[in-house]
Amino acid sequence: MNIWEQALDRDAKSRAALWVLRKTPETGRSDGNKTECTGAYAPPRGETGPTSPRSLPNDAHLLRSILEFSPGNIIVVNQDGFVVFCSEAARRTFGGNKLRLEGTRIAELLPGISMCGGAVMAPRQNAGAEIAPVTLKCADGAICRFELFERTLSTESGQKYTAITLNDVSRRVAAERRVRTLEQRWHAALENSEIAVFEYDLTSGEEIVSDAWYRLVGISDLKGMTHEQMWMSRVHPDDLARILPAERACIEGRSERAVSEYRLIGESGDWRWIRSVFKVVQRDMDGRAQKILGTMSDITSLREATEIAEAKKADLKRMILRAPLAMAYLDGAGKILMLNEAGHDLLGRAGEVLCGRDLWELLGPSLEGETGSEICRRASEDPLGYKERKTFLRPDGTRIRCVMTVAALSSETSGDGAFIVELVDITEQERLADLRNEFISLVSHELRTPIASVYGSVSLVKGVLKDDPPEAISRLLDVAKRNCERLKRLADDLLDVQYIHSGCFKLDLENSDILEIVRGAVSSAEPAARRNDVSFAISCDAEAITSEVDPARLGQAVGNILSNAAKHSPTGAEVQVDLHADDTCYRISVTDHGSGIAPEFRSRMFTPFSQQAEHSTRKHEGSGLGLVIAKALVEAMGGKIDYVSEPGVRTMFWVELPIKW
């Protein structure tokens, strides 16, 4: 066998794709320039092919041509390490078809590989049996990975050569790398998620489990048992009796998979909830299960959260049923899931079964153009829910006025999209409010004329007796005049409250000097303050503050605050009035050092007719309307009013309004 036959014998790919060369008719010999390739396949050695001759002739030129056209990368080097032959495939790999590689040292083509004493010197793998793979930059710029195989060739005269075959394994290596990366990610995901994986071969009895399986089961040693035996020993007996039939049904093919939730005891004796998914992944030709794959995960926290949610849901249902107000529990479509007794009574349907009925249909025209779905949408979008006044008719025709509040429940509480509806009957409340407003209107209008008459008469008498009236008569006239003024202020306040509640009062806005308004309010409040020996001190940190307000209404609001401060200040005290402004707003603050305001009174501070002391014990006159009116006027001008109080030390009311031109 010559060296070309030896090289062909080594190159498996060449043997599988031989091209038979035939002599050209013109010369009757094999010529390198006139040799032609036929498509006839040359079968491997020892096999019979359809063409003749049945074996290749011992022609070195013929075999060299076959080797040269091999699809494999083949390089033949002499004992000194110089390339004496390379296949066309190797030529393309290292430098293109026109590059001549013969005469090049092998070390220049394959870094790290050289010849020494006729032997290949290269890094080895597998205990020195094979040359380690190399990474090369090919002629087209691609970085490729090659496996190298070597074989020593001998001529008939005994001269030795070495054939090196390079097998491009770049795609295989890349695929293996991707597989390893995916495996690493999969294992990392399993470890981080604490999902245990187990596999059981029913044929061989082989068991494979992940590390997470040991952690979930809570052991580090099987103690001579199989994994299945250890698992069964730790599952709660009541749950095991339920799990095994489900797994048997899956093995027998009666179900696609078995999903179970059960209790499992750990080394410390604590029971944890585990969820297992069990599936047959391989069956034989007869359908018998051969291999099982499953996962396990700890759902203790999830079960505890579910139990808490269920408990909250039960508490919510109990609260609804026992609530004194009308309350309904609706599903996402508005169907009644629960309606308490107060709800049946309010709807005028006591004794009726309303579960499953549409609440919005029962309320009917009371929705006033809104649909139930729109109400639910608004309730879901607004964190504070939906709240509106509605009017509906009971089946008996009774008109009911109510405040409807709708709140969307989170899925955590309800388990799905659901709503709580509360209906507060304000029919009687609105009736009483209407009566009160009518009374206030009647009193304010009916009082104004006689008060004006009495006030005028008293003033006339004082004018007649101004030279030397008797002391007793003068004192009585002063009392009568002062009380007329109080009644007049009360009538005016009542009328203002009526206008405010009815929405009929209007503002006359104009650019005004805020400091002048404050000074005017102080001047108006001073006569009453002087009777208690109380004075005012004004402080302003700006030369001029101008804004668009209703000067009369702002003066009235500030005057009410000043009057309130003067009444609650001790004798000889001074009330501080401060005016401060920045680029966007200004603040008027009034500070007194009286008894202060109790914290529990804050919720009623701006409620009509509310006073901190009871009528029989309070020391100061007043109707309890001044601050109510002040708040309404300030808010109507786009501002806000509030206070801070330290009982027994000081109280400061402040009004803040935006600067507008």
C-alpha positions in Angstrom: 0.0 0.0 0.0 1.5 3.4 -1.0 1.1 6.6 1.0 -1.9 7.7 -1.0 -3.7 4.4 -0.3 -2.7 4.8 3.4 -4.1 8.3 3.5 -7.3 7.3 1.8 -7.7 4.4 4.2 -7.4 6.9 7.1 -9.9 9.4 5.7 -13.4 8.0 6.2 -15.0 10.8 4.4 -12.8 10.3 1.4 -13.8 6.6 1.3 -17.5 7.5 1.3 -17.2 9.9 -1.6 -14.6 8.6 -4.1 -14.6 9.9 -7.6 -13.4 7.4 -10.1 -11.0 8.8 -12.6 -10.8 7.3 -16.0 -8.1 7.8 -18.6 -8.9 10.2 -21.4 -9.6 8.5 -24.9 -7.0 10.7 -26.5 -4.0 9.6 -24.6 -5.0 6.3 -23.0 -3.2 7.4 -19.8 -3.9 9.3 -16.7 -2.8 12.9 -17.2 -3.1 15.5 -14.5 -4.4 18.1 -17.1 -6.8 15.7 -18.9 -8.1 13.6 -16.1 -11.9 13.7 -15.9 -14.2 12.8 -13.0 -17.1 10.5 -13.5 -20.0 10.2 -11.1 -19.5 6.5 -10.5 -19.4 5.6 -6.8 -16.4 3.6 -5.6 -17.7 1.3 -2.9 -15.8 0.7 0.3 -13.1 -1.9 0.3 -14.5 -5.5 0.3 -17.9 -4.5 -1.3 -19.0 -5.1 -4.8 -20.1 -2.2 -6.9 -22.1 -2.0 -10.1 -19.1 -0.7 -12.2 -15.9 -2.3 -13.4 -13.1 -2.7 -12.6 -13.9 -4.1 -9.2 -10.8 -2.5 -7.5 -8.6 0.6 -8.1 -5.3 0.1 -9.8 -2.2 0.7 -7.8 -1.6 4.0 -9.5 0.0 6.7 -7.3 -1.2 9.6 -9.5 -4.7 8.3 -9.5 -4.8 7.9 -5.7 -3.2 11.3 -5.2 -6.0 12.9 -7.4 -8.6 11.1 -5.4 -7.1 12.3 -2.2 -6.8 15.8 -3.5 -10.5 16.0 -4.4 -11.5 14.6 -1.0 -14.0 16.8 0.9 -11.9 16.5 4.0 -9.1 18.7 5.2 -6.0 16.5 4.6 -2.4 17.6 5.1 0.7 15.4 4.5 4.0 16.5 6.1 7.4 15.0 5.9 9.6 14.1 8.9 11.1 17.6 8.9 7.6 19.2 9.4 7.2 20.6 5.9 3.9 20.2 4.0 4.3 18.0 0.9 0.6 17.7 0.1 -2.8 19.2 1.0 -6.2 18.5 -0.3 -8.3 21.2 -2.1 -10.5 21.4 1.0 -7.5 22.2 3.2 -6.2 24.7 0.7 -9.6 26.6 0.8 -9.6 26.5 4.6 -6.1 28.0 5.0 -5.9 30.4 2.1 -8.0 29.9 -1.0 -7.7 27.8 -4.0 -4.7 29.6 -5.5 -2.5 29.6 -2.4 0.3 27.0 -2.5 0.8 25.4 0.8 3.4 22.8 -0.1 6.8 23.7 1.4 5.2 25.5 4.4 6.0 24.4 7.9 3.1 22.7 9.6 3.7 25.0 12.7 2.8 28.0 10.5 -0.6 26.4 9.6 -1.3 24.8 12.9 0.1 26.8 15.9 1.3 24.6 18.6 2.0 21.6 16.3 5.5 20.6 15.1 7.5 17.6 14.0 10.4 16.3 16.0 12.2 13.1 14.9 9.3 12.2 12.6 6.8 12.4 15.4 4.0 15.0 15.8 4.6 17.2 18.8 1.2 18.6 20.0 -1.0 19.0 23.1 -2.8 15.7 23.8 -6.1 14.7 25.3 -7.5 11.5 26.6 -4.3 10.4 28.3 -2.2 11.3 25.3 -4.1 9.2 22.7 -5.4 12.0 20.5 -4.3 15.5 19.6 -6.3 18.1 21.4 -8.7 20.2 19.3 -7.4 23.5 17.9 -9.1 26.8 17.1 -8.1 28.4 13.8 -9.0 31.5 11.9 -9.9 30.4 8.4 -9.3 32.2 5.1 -12.9 33.6 5.1 -12.3 35.2 8.6 -14.4 32.6 10.4 -13.2 31.2 13.7 -13.5 27.4 13.5 -12.8 24.5 15.9 -11.1 21.4 14.5 -10.5 17.9 15.7 -7.1 16.6 14.5 -6.3 12.9 13.6 -2.8 11.7 12.6 -1.5 8.7 10.8 2.1 7.7 9.8 2.4 6.8 6.2 5.3 4.8 4.6 6.4 4.5 1.0 7.5 1.3 -0.6 11.1 2.5 -0.2 10.5 3.0 3.6 10.3 6.8 3.6 7.9 8.1 6.3 5.3 10.8 6.2 2.5 11.9 8.5 -1.1 12.6 7.3 -3.1 15.0 9.4 -6.9 15.1 9.0 -8.8 18.2 10.3 -12.4 17.7 11.0 -14.5 20.9 11.4 -16.6 20.5 14.6 -17.5 24.2 15.0 -21.2 23.6 14.7 -21.2 20.6 17.0 -19.1 22.5 19.6 -21.5 25.5 19.4 -24.5 23.3 19.8 -22.9 21.5 22.8 -22.1 24.9 24.3 -25.7 26.0 23.9 -26.9 22.8 25.4 -24.6 23.2 28.4 -25.7 26.8 28.8 -29.4 25.8 28.8 -28.7 23.0 31.3 -26.9 25.5 33.6 -29.8 28.0 33.3 -32.3 25.2 33.9 -30.5 23.9 37.0 -30.0 27.5 38.3 -33.7 28.2 37.8 -34.6 24.9 39.6 -32.3 25.8 42.5 -33.6 29.3 42.8 -37.2 28.4 42.6 -36.8 25.4 45.0 -38.5 23.1 42.5 -37.5 19.5 43.0 -37.3 17.2 40.0 -37.5 13.4 40.2 -37.3 10.7 37.6 -38.1 7.0 38.0 -37.4 4.2 35.6 -40.1 1.5 36.1 -38.2 -1.0 34.1 -34.8 -0.8 35.8 -35.8 0.7 39.1 -33.3 3.6 38.7 -34.2 6.8 40.5 -32.8 10.2 39.8 -33.6 13.2 42.0 -32.3 16.8 42.1 -30.6 18.4 45.2 -33.8 20.4 45.8 -35.7 17.1 46.4 -33.5 16.4 49.5 -34.1 19.9 50.8 -37.9 19.6 50.3 -38.1 16.2 51.9 -35.8 17.5 54.6 -33.2 14.8 54.6 -29.6 14.3 53.8 -29.4 10.5 54.1 -31.8 7.9 52.7 -31.0 5.5 55.6 -31.0 2.5 53.3 -34.4 3.3 51.8 -35.2 4.1 48.2 -36.3 7.7 47.3 -39.8 6.5 46.9 -39.8 4.7 50.2 -38.4 7.7 52.0 -41.0 10.0 50.4 -43.9 7.7 51.3 -42.7 7.5 54.9 -42.9 11.3 55.3 -46.2 12.0 53.6 -49.2 12.4 55.9 -51.1 9.0 55.9 -54.5 10.7 55.2 -53.0 12.4 52.1 -51.1 9.3 51.0 -54.3 7.4 50.7 -55.6 10.0 48.3 -52.3 10.5 46.3 -51.5 6.9 45.4 -54.8 6.1 43.5 -54.3 9.3 41.4 -50.7 8.3 40.5 -51.8 4.7 39.7 -54.5 6.1 37.3 -51.7 8.1 35.5 -49.4 5.1 35.3 -52.2 3.0 33.8 -53.0 5.7 31.3 -56.4 6.6 32.7 -55.3 10.2 33.2 -52.7 12.4 31.5 -51.0 13.4 34.7 -51.5 13.5 38.5 -51.5 16.7 40.4 -51.5 16.4 44.2 -51.2 18.7 47.2 -50.3 17.0 50.5 -48.6 17.4 53.8 -45.0 16.3 54.3 -43.2 16.2 57.6 -39.6 17.4 57.9 -36.7 16.4 60.2 -37.8 19.0 62.8 -41.3 17.5 62.9 -43.1 20.5 61.2 -45.6 19.7 58.5 -45.3 21.5 55.2 -47.6 21.6 52.2 -46.1 20.2 49.0 -47.5 20.3 45.4 -46.4 17.4 43.1 -47.0 17.1 39.3 -46.5 13.4 38.2 -46.5 12.4 34.5 -45.5 9.3 32.4 -43.0 10.4 29.8 -42.2 7.0 28.2 -44.3 4.0 27.4 -43.5 0.7 25.5 -45.2 -0.5 22.4 -48.1 -2.0 24.5 -48.7 1.3 26.3 -47.1 0.2 29.6 -45.4 3.0 31.5 -41.6 2.8 31.5 -40.4 6.2 32.8 -42.0 8.7 35.1 -41.0 12.4 35.5 -42.3 14.7 38.2 -41.8 17.9 40.1 -42.3 19.0 43.7 -42.6 22.5 45.2 -43.2 23.9 48.6 -46.6 25.7 48.7 -46.8 26.2 52.5 -46.7 30.0 52.2 -49.2 29.9 49.4 -51.6 27.7 51.4 -51.2 29.9 54.4 -52.0 33.0 52.3 -55.0 31.2 50.8 -56.3 30.3 54.2 -55.9 33.9 55.4 -57.7 35.1 52.3 -60.5 32.6 52.9 -60.7 33.7 56.5 -60.9 37.4 55.4 -63.6 36.4 52.9 -65.6 34.7 55.6 -65.1 37.7 57.9 -66.3 40.0 55.1 -69.4 37.9 54.6 -70.2 37.9 58.3 -69.7 41.7 58.5 -72.1 42.2 55.5 -74.7 40.0 57.0 -74.5 41.6 60.5 -74.1 45.3 59.3 -76.9 47.6 60.3 -76.6 49.4 56.9 -77.8 48.0 53.6 -74.9 46.1 52.1 -74.6 43.8 49.1 -71.7 41.6 47.8 -71.7 41.5 44.0 -69.7 39.6 41.4 -68.0 41.3 38.5 -71.3 41.3 36.4 -73.3 43.0 39.1 -75.1 39.8 40.3 -76.0 39.7 44.0 -73.9 37.1 45.8 -75.0 38.2 49.2 -77.5 40.8 50.5 -78.0 41.4 54.2 -81.4 41.9 56.0 -81.0 45.7 56.1 -80.6 45.6 52.3 -83.8 43.6 51.8 -85.6 46.1 54.0 -84.2 49.1 52.2 -85.1 47.7 48.8 -88.6 46.9 50.1 -88.1 43.2 49.2 -88.1 41.5 52.7 -88.4 37.8 52.4 -87.5 37.6 48.7 -84.6 35.6 47.4 -82.4 38.1 45.6 -79.2 36.1 45.3 -78.3 35.8 41.6 -80.4 38.9 40.7 -78.9 41.9 39.0 -78.8 44.7 41.6 -78.7 47.5 38.9 -81.9 46.2 37.4 -83.5 46.2 40.9 -82.5 49.8 41.4 -83.8 50.7 37.9 -84.1 54.4 37.0 -82.1 55.4 40.2 -78.9 55.1 38.2 -79.8 58.3 36.4 -78.3 57.4 33.0 -75.3 55.4 34.3 -75.1 51.7 33.7 -74.0 49.2 36.3 -70.9 48.4 34.3 -69.9 52.2 34.3 -70.4 52.4 38.0 -68.2 49.3 38.5 -65.6 50.7 36.2 -65.4 54.0 38.1 -65.2 52.1 41.4 -62.3 50.0 40.1 -60.4 53.0 38.8 -60.8 55.3 41.8 -58.9 54.2 45.0 -61.7 55.8 47.0 -64.4 54.0 45.1 -67.7 55.3 43.8 -70.0 57.5 45.8 -73.1 59.2 44.6 -76.6 60.2 45.8 -79.4 58.1 44.1 -83.1 57.9 44.2 -85.1 54.7 43.6 -88.7 53.5 44.0 -89.6 50.5 46.1 -92.1 48.0 44.6 -94.8 49.7 46.7 -94.0 53.1 45.1 -92.2 54.6 48.1 -89.5 57.1 47.0 -86.1 56.4 48.8 -83.2 58.7 48.7 -79.8 57.1 49.5 -76.1 57.5 49.2 -74.6 54.7 47.2 -71.0 53.7 47.8 -69.4 51.0 45.6 -65.9 49.7 46.4 -63.9 47.2 44.3 -62.5 44.3 46.2 -59.0 43.0 45.4 -58.6 39.5 44.1 -56.7 38.7 47.2 -59.8 39.3 49.3 -62.5 38.2 47.0 -60.8 35.6 44.9 -62.1 37.2 41.8 -63.4 40.6 40.6 -66.1 41.6 43.1 -67.7 44.7 44.6 -69.2 45.8 47.9 -72.2 48.1 47.6 -73.4 50.1 50.6 -76.8 52.0 50.5 -77.4 54.6 53.2 -81.0 55.8 53.5 -80.9 59.6 53.8 -84.6 60.1 53.0 -85.4 61.3 56.5 -82.1 63.2 56.8 -82.8 65.2 53.6 -86.4 65.8 54.8 -85.1 67.3 58.0 -82.5 69.3 56.2 -85.2 70.7 54.0 -87.3 71.6 57.1 -84.2 73.3 58.7 -83.5 75.3 55.6 -87.1 76.4 55.4 -87.0 77.4 59.1 -83.7 79.3 58.6 -85.2 81.1 55.6 -88.4 81.9 57.5 -86.5 83.1 60.6 -84.0 85.2 58.7 -86.6 86.9 56.6 -89.1 87.4 59.3 -86.6 88.7 61.9 -84.9 91.2 59.7 -87.9 93.6 59.5 -88.8 93.7 63.2 -85.2 93.9 64.2 -84.6 96.8 61.9 -87.7 98.5 63.3 -86.6 98.0 67.0 -83.1 99.0 66.2 -84.3 102.2 64.6 -86.6 103.0 67.4 -83.9 102.5 70.1 -81.5 104.7 68.1 -84.2 107.4 67.8 -85.0 107.4 71.5 -81.2 107.6 72.3 -81.0 110.5 70.0 -83.9 112.3 71.7 -82.5 111.7 75.2 -78.9 112.4 74.2 -78.6 115.6 76.3 -79.2 114.2 79.8 -81.0 110.8 79.9 -81.5 109.0 83.2 -78.8 106.5 83.8 -81.2 103.5 84.1 -82.9 104.4 80.8 -79.6 104.9 79.0 -78.4 101.6 80.3 -81.5 99.8 79.0 -81.3 101.5 75.7 -77.6 100.4 75.3 -78.6 96.8 76.1 -81.5 96.9 73.7 -79.3 98.3 70.9 -76.6 95.7 71.5 -79.1 92.9 71.4 -80.6 94.3 68.2 -77.1 94.2 66.7 -76.7 90.6 67.8 -80.0 89.6 66.3 -79.2 91.4 63.1 -75.9 89.6 62.8 -77.7 86.3 63.5 -80.3 87.0 60.8 -77.6 87.9 58.4 -75.6 84.7 59.2 -78.7 82.6 58.8 -79.4 84.2 55.5 -75.8 83.6 54.4 -76.0 79.9 55.4 -79.1 79.5 53.4 -77.5 81.1 50.4 -74.4 78.9 50.8 -76.4 75.6 51.1 -78.7 76.5 48.2 -75.7 77.5 46.0 -77.3 80.9 45.2 -74.7 83.3 46.6 -72.4 85.0 44.1 -68.9 86.5 44.4 -68.1 90.0 43.0 -64.4 89.5 42.1 -62.0 92.4 41.6 -58.4 93.2 42.0 -58.0 94.2 45.7 -55.4 95.3 48.2 -55.3 92.4 50.6 -53.7 94.4 53.4 -56.4 97.0 53.2 -59.1 94.3 53.4 -57.4 92.9 56.6 -57.1 96.4 58.1 -60.8 97.0 57.4 -61.7 93.7 59.0 -59.6 94.6 62.1 -61.3 98.0 62.4 -64.8 96.4 62.3 -63.8 93.9 65.0 -62.2 96.3 67.3 -65.3 97.8 69.0 -66.5 94.4 70.2 -62.9 93.4 71.2 -62.4 96.6 73.2 -65.3 95.5 75.5 -63.1 92.6 76.6 -60.0 94.8 76.7 -58.5 92.8 73.7 -56.4 94.5 71.0 -55.1 93.5 67.6 -51.5 93.8 66.2 -51.0 93.6 62.4 -47.8 92.4 60.8 -47.1 92.1 57.0 -43.9 91.0 55.3 -44.8 92.6 51.9 -45.3 96.2 50.9 -48.4 95.4 48.8 -50.3 92.2 48.0 -52.9 92.5 45.2 -55.2 89.6 44.1 -58.6 89.0 42.6 -61.1 88.4 45.4 -64.5 89.6 46.6 -63.3 92.2 49.1 -66.5 92.3 51.0 -66.7 88.5 51.4 -63.0 88.1 52.2 -63.4 90.9 54.8 -66.4 89.1 56.2 -64.5 85.8 56.5 -61.5 87.4 58.2 -63.8 89.4 60.4 -65.5 86.2 61.6 -62.1 84.7 62.5 -61.0 87.9 64.3 -64.3 88.0 66.3 -63.9 84.4 67.3 -60.3 85.1 68.5 -61.2 88.2 70.4 -64.1 86.3 72.2 -61.8 83.5 73.4 -58.8 85.7 74.4 -58.3 86.6 78.1 -58.8 90.1 79.3 -55.9 92.4 78.3 -54.6 90.0 75.6 -53.4 90.9 72.2 -54.4 89.0 69.0 -51.7 88.8 66.4 -52.7 89.2 62.7 -50.0 88.2 60.2 -50.0 88.6 56.4 -47.4 86.6 54.5 -47.1 86.1 50.7 -44.9 84.3 48.2 -45.0 84.0 44.4 -48.1 81.9 44.2 -50.2 82.5 47.3 -50.7 84.5 50.4 -51.7 83.6 54.0 -53.6 85.5 56.6 -53.1 84.0 60.1 -54.9 85.1 63.4 -53.3 83.9 66.6 -54.8 84.2 70.1 -53.7 82.9 73.5 -57.0 81.8 74.9 -58.1 78.4 76.3 -57.6 76.6 72.9 -59.6 73.9 71.1 -59.8 70.3 72.4 -58.6 67.7 69.8 -61.9 65.8 69.9 -63.7 68.9 68.7 -61.8 69.2 65.4 -64.3 67.0 63.4 -67.2 69.5 64.4 -65.2 72.8 64.1 -66.8 73.8 60.8 -70.2 72.3 61.3 -73.2 74.7 61.6 -74.3 75.6 65.2 -71.3 73.7 66.7 -69.7 75.2 69.8 -67.1 73.7 72.1 -69.0 74.5 75.3 -72.6 73.5 75.9 -75.2 76.3 75.7 -75.8 76.4 79.5 -72.1 76.6 80.4 -70.4 78.6 77.6 -69.1 82.1 78.5 -69.2 83.7 75.1 -72.1 84.7 72.8 -72.3 83.4 69.3 -74.4 81.3 66.9 -71.8 78.8 65.8 -72.1 80.0 62.2 -69.2 82.4 61.8 -66.5 79.8 61.0 -68.9 77.8 58.8 -69.5 80.9 56.7 -65.8 81.8 56.7 -64.9 78.4 55.4 -67.5 78.4 52.6 -66.5 81.9 51.5 -62.7 81.1 51.4 -63.3 77.9 49.5 -65.5 79.6 47.0 -62.6 81.9 46.2 -60.3 78.9 45.6 -58.6 79.0 49.0 -58.5 76.9 52.2 -58.9 77.5 55.9 -57.6 75.5 58.9 -56.2 75.8 62.3 -53.6 74.5 64.8 -54.3 74.7 68.5 -52.3 73.9 71.7 -54.9 74.0 74.5 -54.1 76.5 77.2 -51.2 78.0 75.1 -52.3 79.4 71.7 -54.6 78.8 68.7 -53.9 80.0 65.2 -56.5 80.1 62.4 -55.2 80.6 58.9 -56.6 81.4 55.5 -54.6 80.7 52.4 -55.6 82.0 48.9 -53.9 81.8 45.5 -52.6 85.1 44.0 -54.7 85.9 40.9 -54.9 88.9 38.7 
